[in-house]
């Protein structure tokens, strides 16, 4: 589960403690290790080191005393080991760490990660209060710590009236008619991309899906293809996303933070280059729509706004879809009976048929996608920051408190789901509908006014991609293979998800 903190400032007269310097150098080395190796041995070693240098789950104490006479309780918790707190343990095992905190302290607790105190929120009732935000105490400004320098002014980082204005403009890009037009046009892109994949063993599926998802987002939102710049832009998106959970949050050459800042500059340059033509264009793509959007008072998005929205939406459109499609593909490889069932539905579609009328009736893929989203939500933690003193389930939350809401915990909570560790798509079918156990039991797209604006588009994109895969290939993994999950930022297959592709001959 992602965590929050403040930027680390360097004092020119500071004299470093050798133990702290050793830890920081180890963290830099670990980044380099993670870039070279598919697994996360450095992260595992640092997590173990954290456990050795301090006692995880130390003496409980409250975050801040509640106001006298308020009847509220102080938030319980502990800072964890010195220097690193729970940072590496939470990144190594997000679900295990969340369960441990919940069992020890309950649905609302605090801990220290990335150098600051953070309140973690678990369970449907607590998360619902934060998501609904009826007191308007929980601000999106918490995201500034994670992704502000890389995705600043993106829709997810805006609050209250400003957020509603920007969201109303963007909703025009996600009407049913527009989505229908998008998918009529991208079907050939998906077909060309998938059918070009090489058959045989050892094909790394995740990078191929990610590249294809970026092509789809470009065709859909920009009305064009990215051409030779695609790989450079894709690397910039990857660097910007991964920088959000860097421990060293300043511009050290070679570090994740520095690489993220470089990525942001690449993305700004790319979209600014296309701005003048889109300002003049009357095309129906999102880029042009943002350039021409105008409020009732005649206000228009500035160039900076358009660029920031395009960077954020393109990231959200292709990164989360890539993660979800990869998780679905992995589960279909592990459970060939579900792959065969989904393929039978896709094969029943007439050749050449495209659009929503084809994708929406694919019920098996709906069930499988929902279960994959439950098991690994592409955004496993949601960040908030309090703008004033408030209460949450009877606990006092001071102003300026960083908070993490954990959908991933809810998706694995035995109070809502039967045998949550098992892949079981039928839990979403009638009459079981385990997702109805609580309003926030299943929330891969967030909730409240900040629920993902493109969630329907995203699910259809994953369905379109899997539909083409099912018609083109059977895919499998070696016996006993378990996909290693890289959880240092957004969850993804650490080894790229190697599969064996076999071309379809006939039907199942």
JOFENSUL-V693888 format. One record per pair of residues at least 12 apart in sequence whose ideal C-beta (glycine too) atoms are under 8 Angstrom apart, sorted by the first residue. I is the first residue (numbers start at 1). GAP is how many residues later the second one is. Records with the same first field share a line. If there is no record, write none. Layout:
BEGIN
I=GAP / GAP
END
This chain:
BEGIN
1=89 / 93 / 94 / 96 / 97 / 119 / 379 / 380 / 403 / 405 / 407 / 408
2=144 / 242 / 243 / 378 / 379 / 381 / 402 / 487
3=83 / 84 / 87 / 88 / 110 / 111 / 115 / 242 / 378 / 401
4=109 / 110 / 112 / 114 / 138 / 141 / 142 / 379 / 398 / 399 / 400
5=108 / 109 / 110 / 111 / 113 / 140 / 244 / 397
6=108 / 109 / 110 / 139
7=138 / 242 / 243
8=107 / 240 / 241 / 242
9=241
10=240
19=64
20=63
23=60 / 61
24=223 / 224
26=16 / 20 / 23
27=19 / 220 / 221
28=220 / 224 / 226 / 227
29=13
30=12 / 13 / 15 / 16
31=215 / 224 / 225
32=222
34=452 / 454
38=446 / 456 / 457 / 458
39=445 / 455 / 456
40=52 / 444 / 446 / 448 / 454
43=45 / 48 / 49 / 445
44=48
46=38 / 42
47=41 / 42 / 44 / 45 / 46
49=39
50=30 / 31 / 34 / 35 / 36 / 37 / 38 / 39
51=30 / 38
53=28 / 29 / 30
54=26 / 27 / 28
55=26
56=24 / 25 / 30 / 33
57=21 / 23 / 43 / 47
58=20 / 21 / 22
59=19
60=16 / 17 / 18 / 44 / 45
61=15 / 16 / 17
62=12 / 13 / 14 / 15
63=12 / 13 / 14 / 47 / 54 / 56 / 335 / 338
64=332 / 334
65=331
66=330
67=322 / 329
70=321 / 326
71=323
72=319 / 322 / 323 / 324
73=321 / 322 / 323
74=321 / 322
75=33 / 34 / 35 / 44 / 320 / 321 / 322
76=29 / 30 / 33 / 34
77=24 / 28 / 32 / 33 / 34 / 40 / 42
78=33
79=32 / 33 / 38
80=31 / 32 / 33
84=163
85=26 / 27 / 28 / 29 / 30
86=25 / 26 / 27
87=26 / 27 / 160
90=21 / 23
91=154 / 396 / 397
92=395
93=394
94=286 / 287 / 314 / 393
95=313 / 314 / 317
98=22 / 24 / 308 / 310 / 311
99=310 / 313
101=19 / 21
102=20 / 21 / 307
107=14 / 15 / 16 / 18 / 19 / 286
108=12 / 13 / 14 / 18 / 284 / 285 / 287
114=31 / 133 / 135
116=286
117=284 / 285
118=284 / 285 / 286
119=278 / 282 / 283 / 284 / 285
120=283 / 284 / 286
121=271 / 282 / 283 / 284 / 285
122=284 / 287 / 288 / 291
123=286 / 287 / 290 / 292
124=286 / 292 / 313 / 314 / 315 / 316 / 317
125=268 / 313
126=266 / 267
127=278 / 279 / 280 / 283 / 313 / 316 / 320
128=310 / 311 / 312 / 319
129=263 / 264
130=254 / 262 / 273 / 275
131=274 / 309 / 312 / 315 / 316 / 317 / 319
132=315 / 316
133=315 / 316
135=255
136=24 / 251
137=249 / 250 / 251 / 252 / 253 / 260
138=246 / 247 / 248 / 249 / 252 / 265
139=20 / 245 / 246 / 247 / 248
140=16 / 17 / 18 / 19 / 23 / 243 / 244 / 245 / 310
141=16 / 18 / 244 / 246
142=241 / 242 / 243 / 260 / 261
143=13 / 14 / 240
144=13
145=238 / 257
146=98 / 99 / 237
147=93 / 94 / 97
149=94 / 111 / 112 / 115
150=90 / 91 / 93 / 94 / 110 / 111 / 113 / 114
151=89 / 113 / 157 / 160 / 161 / 164
152=156
153=151 / 152 / 155 / 156 / 159
154=154 / 155 / 157 / 158 / 159 / 161
155=12 / 15 / 154 / 157 / 158 / 298
156=156 / 160 / 294
157=155
163=286 / 287
164=285
165=130
166=139 / 143
167=282 / 286
169=120 / 121 / 124 / 126 / 132
170=116 / 120 / 139 / 143 / 283
171=282
172=117 / 121
173=48 / 113 / 116
174=279 / 280 / 282 / 283
176=180
178=106
179=177 / 277 / 278 / 281
180=175 / 176
181=103
182=38 / 275
183=171 / 172 / 173 / 176 / 277 / 281
184=170 / 171
185=34 / 35
186=30 / 33 / 34 / 278
187=167 / 168 / 277
189=23 / 26 / 27 / 30
190=22 / 26 / 274 / 275 / 278
191=277
193=15 / 18 / 19 / 22
194=18 / 271 / 274 / 275 / 278 / 279
195=273 / 277
197=275 / 276 / 304
198=303
199=274 / 302 / 303 / 304
200=300 / 301
201=297 / 299
202=296 / 298
203=295 / 296 / 297 / 298
204=291 / 292 / 293 / 294
205=121 / 124 / 270 / 288 / 291 / 292 / 293 / 294
206=116 / 120 / 286 / 287 / 290 / 291
207=289
209=113 / 116 / 117 / 120 / 256
210=24 / 108 / 109 / 112
211=19 / 20 / 23
212=253
213=104 / 105 / 106 / 108 / 109 / 112 / 248 / 252
214=12 / 16 / 19 / 20 / 23 / 100 / 104
215=15
216=101 / 102 / 105 / 245 / 249
217=97 / 100 / 101 / 104
218=12 / 96
220=65 / 66 / 97
221=64 / 65 / 66 / 89 / 92 / 93 / 96
222=52 / 63 / 64 / 65 / 88
223=60 / 61 / 62 / 64 / 65
224=61
229=41
232=34
233=33 / 34 / 37
235=28 / 31
236=26 / 27 / 28 / 30 / 31 / 34
237=26 / 30 / 77 / 78 / 81 / 82
238=25
239=17 / 20 / 21 / 23 / 24
240=20 / 23 / 24 / 27 / 75
241=19 / 74 / 78 / 248 / 249
242=14 / 17 / 18 / 246 / 247
243=13 / 14 / 16 / 17 / 18 / 20
244=16 / 245
245=243 / 244
246=14
264=47
267=44
268=39 / 43
271=16 / 35 / 36 / 39 / 40
272=31 / 35
274=13
275=16 / 28 / 31 / 32
278=13 / 28
279=12 / 13
286=24 / 27
287=19 / 23
290=15 / 16 / 19 / 20
291=15
313=141
316=136 / 138
317=137 / 140 / 141 / 144
319=59 / 171
320=58 / 59 / 138 / 170
321=137 / 140 / 141 / 144
322=170
323=53 / 55 / 167 / 168 / 169
324=45 / 48 / 49 / 54 / 134 / 138
325=137 / 140 / 141
326=166 / 167 / 171
327=45 / 46 / 48 / 49
328=37 / 40 / 41 / 44 / 134 / 138
329=137 / 140 / 146 / 168 / 170
330=147 / 153 / 163 / 167
331=37 / 40 / 41 / 44 / 92
332=36 / 134 / 143
333=142 / 143 / 144 / 166
334=89 / 143
335=88
336=140
338=26 / 30 / 87
339=131 / 135 / 136
340=168
341=23
342=20 / 22 / 23 / 26 / 124 / 128
343=127 / 128 / 131 / 161 / 164 / 165
344=163 / 164
345=16 / 17 / 18 / 19 / 20
346=16 / 19 / 121 / 124 / 125
347=123 / 124 / 160 / 161
349=118 / 122
356=104
358=109
359=101 / 104 / 105 / 108
360=100
362=101 / 105
364=61
365=98 / 101 / 102
366=62 / 93 / 97
367=58 / 59 / 61 / 62
368=57
369=90 / 93 / 94 / 97
370=55 / 58 / 65 / 72
371=52 / 53 / 54 / 56 / 57
373=69 / 71
374=37 / 43 / 46 / 61 / 68 / 70
375=36 / 48
376=32 / 109 / 115
377=30 / 31 / 34 / 66 / 67
378=66 / 112 / 113
379=28 / 65 / 67 / 111
380=26 / 27 / 28 / 107 / 110 / 111
381=23 / 24 / 25 / 26 / 27
382=22 / 23 / 24 / 25 / 64
383=19 / 20 / 21 / 22
384=18 / 19 / 20 / 21
385=15 / 16 / 17 / 18
386=12 / 13 / 14 / 15 / 17
387=12 / 13
407=33 / 36 / 37 / 39
410=28 / 30 / 31 / 32 / 33
411=30 / 31 / 32 / 33
413=28
415=22
416=18 / 21 / 22 / 25
417=17 / 20 / 24
418=16
445=13
471=33
472=31 / 32
473=28 / 29 / 30 / 31
474=27 / 28 / 30
475=24 / 25 / 26 / 27
476=23 / 24 / 26
477=21 / 22 / 23
483=12 / 14
END
